[in-house]
Amino acid sequence: MASDDARLSDWAKNISPSPTLAVDSKAKALKAEGKDVCGFGAGEPDFDTPNFIKQACEEALRAGQTKYCPAPGLLALRKALVEKYERDNAMSGIDFSQVVVSPGGKYSCYLAILATCGPGDEVIIPAPYWVSYPEMVKLAGATPKTIFAGDDQGFKMTPDQLRNAITPATKLVILNSPSNPTGAIYTPSEIEALVEVVIEKDILLMSDEIYEYLLYDGAKHLSPASISKEAADRTITVAGFSKTFSMTGWRLGTLVAPPAIAKAVASIQSQTSSNATTFAQFGALAALENPDAAKAAIDSMLAVFDKRRIKLLDGLNAIDGITCQRAQGAFYLFPNIKGLGMDSTSFASKLLEEKLVAVVPGIGFGADDYMRLSYATSDEVIDKGLERLTDFCANLG
Ligand SMILES: *Cc1c(COP(=O)(O)O)cnc(C)c1O
């Protein structure tokens, strides 16, 4: 009889599990043993979903919205998303048929890649990157090509780097602004310069805008698809409700794409998952139909995040051997730990074992000189975690 391993497909043999979830589960296991863990690993807001969103979902559930709905999403939600993209993102001329609601933004990303990339195609991914992009590209049978953009360039790929990485096999480039893991934001003019290259070379762009509303220091978000018709014709915009409204467990992602791509995405989804949970979509609809309540919820979350961001940033920069950029988006900081003379995996595991502080090693994001800390955690955890981290680093040498 063949061994279990031998029965796996080449796809399965090649895929690695998400390292961010791995750290989180190790920290949770220690916590469950009663250990006092300071967790900076979380990839989700630590707030509850706003009440008005939960209520709309509850009402839908009670009203019997418990059946399948159209695979690409509730018609009302797709139409509300068109309005949102026109109102908040300055996109124009979108038809609701170009909008697909999926079970999570992660799945929206995967569908966008599957619908456009296959064997022989190359996908350009700026590093530090979100852990799942290269794996999704490999699952589609295509080849990830990473470009490194370190803290010396604000973690941002330059137009020249992009142009030089493009080959005749390049199909797609992935942008994620604000970024997970770095929190970096491309300014509107930086986005415009990259989009110019995309148009000039006639490749596709997947713009992952899941953190579009989580901005600090007055930073501005620009959706590439809003720049021009040429830009919109080449851009797949992915976003969702998880990060904006603390709805990670609801599993609701969104995608806007040129008509043929949106249609292919909807077809793949109809054959693989069908619709995102029907009654959950009514909660998302409430979020879009009540922009004032939505804005109040986002603003109160942002005010808290912003204070923690500065506290953590200052604390990290006060530690010898650590330097940290002032990230202006999402809820992550991505300090450079090269000065400590350890690779990120050894650093993170030693830190967790000795000081019960959970961070995510940078290597999973393609950047071994760094670690990711999420400040979607309490002030107490940040204070205590910084104390322990300072202590740990002081005793390293
Ligand atoms: C969280 C996240 C997503 C999607 O999250 P879902 O929970 O699947 O909606 C997509 N891209 C990035 C970069 C993320 O951090």
The ligand as an SDF file (V2000), in Angstrom:
LIG
                    3D

 15 15  0  0  0  0  0  0  0  0999 V2000
   -6.9270   39.5990    6.5690 C   0  0  0  0  0  0  0  0  0  0  0  0
   -6.4530   39.7650    5.1810 C   0  0  0  0  0  0  0  0  0  0  0  0
   -7.2290   39.3940    4.0570 C   0  0  0  0  0  0  0  0  0  0  0  0
   -8.5720   38.7430    4.0800 C   0  0  0  0  0  0  0  0  0  0  0  0
   -9.1160   38.3820    5.2370 O   0  0  0  0  0  0  0  0  0  0  0  0
  -10.4870   37.5840    5.2950 P   0  0  0  0  0  0  0  0  0  0  0  0
  -10.6570   37.3640    6.7570 O   0  0  0  0  0  0  0  0  0  0  0  0
  -10.3290   36.3360    4.5190 O   0  0  0  0  0  0  0  0  0  0  0  0
  -11.5420   38.4660    4.7310 O   0  0  0  0  0  0  0  0  0  0  0  0
   -6.7290   39.6510    2.7990 C   0  0  0  0  0  0  0  0  0  0  0  0
   -5.5410   40.2130    2.6250 N   0  0  0  0  0  0  0  0  0  0  0  0
   -4.7710   40.5810    3.6550 C   0  0  0  0  0  0  0  0  0  0  0  0
   -3.4690   41.2210    3.3720 C   0  0  0  0  0  0  0  0  0  0  0  0
   -5.1860   40.3510    4.9710 C   0  0  0  0  0  0  0  0  0  0  0  0
   -4.3860   40.7050    5.9800 O   0  0  0  0  0  0  0  0  0  0  0  0
  1  2  1  0
  2  3  1  0
  2 14  2  0
  3  4  1  0
  3 10  2  0
  4  5  1  0
  5  6  1  0
  6  7  2  0
  6  8  1  0
  6  9  1  0
 10 11  1  0
 11 12  2  0
 12 13  1  0
 12 14  1  0
 14 15  1  0
M  END
$$$$
